[in-house]
Amino acid sequence: MNFQMQNSIPYLTSPLFEKYGIPHAFTTRRGGCSEGAFDSLNVSTRRKDSDGCTDIYENTVENFRRVLSLVGGTTEKSVCAHQVHGNTVLELSDEHGGMGILRGAKINIDGDGLFAAPTCGIEAICVKSADCTPILFADRRLGSVCAVHSGWRGTVLDIAGKAVETMVKNGSRREDILCAVGPCIGVCCYEVSEDVYLEVEKTLTSKNAKKLLPELFINKRDTENGRKYDFNIGKMCAELAILAGLPRENTDFLDICTCCSTDSDGRIFFSHRGQHGHSGTFASVIAPFRV
């Protein structure tokens, strides 16, 4: 991973995407204008603080403007996903401009994945997260891109694989698709119950990849509340992209934990688990590009 700074906004990039000059950024919680639990680069108007209050709409729009500027996008011609923990990947056109960002956008459709071709009229796409996994895809030959939000439900529904299939349907060759799995809750902090393990097992069994389970779930233990595991959700997302046909060398997992990553200024990322359900969300953004 590479830490960058632009217009006083710190963000991370994928070395793999950097190699091909793909415009993208995984932001942190810093560099914005929001306050309190949403301090400071929050892009959610739905999440609530401990008093039940949401962020100010005008603040989120300004924060979106700052995020999108990292890849040359504007709020009117960019899109953020309407996330519902599913596996729908929306294929965008210019009619979707402002969706998930601006009130009064022409179209607002639920979907945890966004696909944009260089000719679709959309300048940038992004997803929001606060422990869930952001995944960015880019076709180094065509310049088309996809952005995905993958919580554990979206992961077992294989939204990563759905994103690959959407790109292939739109002309991509699997060997040209690059994948970067961004900051998410790490195996160090993500304790899950037996029900999550069983759903993951079902998904991997359907793909003849059950052998991955010991790499994804560690420290199995029995507690008063049932069996628990530590789950490496980011690695699973990367493996699902590979199972969808991407060469392993075309995937990059940043492997940085949103829950426990701190520095001298405190938390680096928003974290649903680390902030007990009261946090904002940071953005992961990518722009279609001309090759």
HELIX and SHEET records of a PDB file:
HELIX    1   1 PRO A   15  LYS A   19  1                                   5    
HELIX    2   2 GLY A   36  PHE A   38  5                                   3    
HELIX    3   3 TYR A   57  SER A   69  1                                  13    
HELIX    4   4 ASP A   94  HIS A   96  5                                   3    
HELIX    5   5 TRP A  152  VAL A  156  1                                   5    
HELIX    6   6 ILE A  159  LYS A  169  1                                  11    
HELIX    7   7 ARG A  174  ASP A  176  5                                   3    
HELIX    8   8 GLU A  194  SER A  206  1                                  13    
HELIX    9   9 LYS A  210  LEU A  212  5                                   3    
HELIX   10  10 LEU A  213  LEU A  216  1                                   4    
HELIX   11  11 ILE A  233  LEU A  243  1                                  11    
HELIX   12  12 ARG A  248  ASN A  250  5                                   3    
SHEET    1   A 6 ASN A   2  GLN A   6  0                                        
SHEET    2   A 6 ILE A   9  THR A  13 -1                                        
SHEET    3   A 6 HIS A  24  THR A  27 -1                                        
SHEET    4   A 6 PHE A 282  ILE A 286 -1                                        
SHEET    5   A 6 ALA A 124  SER A 129 -1                                        
SHEET    6   A 6 SER A  78  CYS A  80  1                                        
SHEET    1   B 6 VAL A  89  GLU A  91  0                                        
SHEET    2   B 6 GLY A 113  ALA A 116  1                                        
SHEET    3   B 6 VAL A 145  SER A 150 -1                                        
SHEET    4   B 6 THR A 133  ASP A 139 -1                                        
SHEET    5   B 6 ILE A 177  VAL A 181 -1                                        
SHEET    6   B 6 THR A 251  PHE A 253  1                                        
SHEET    1   C 3 GLU A 191  SER A 193  0                                        
SHEET    2   C 3 GLY A 226  PHE A 231 -1                                        
SHEET    3   C 3 PHE A 217  THR A 223 -1                                        
SHEET    1   D 2 THR A 262  ASP A 263  0                                        
SHEET    2   D 2 GLY A 266  ARG A 267 -1                                        
END                                                                             
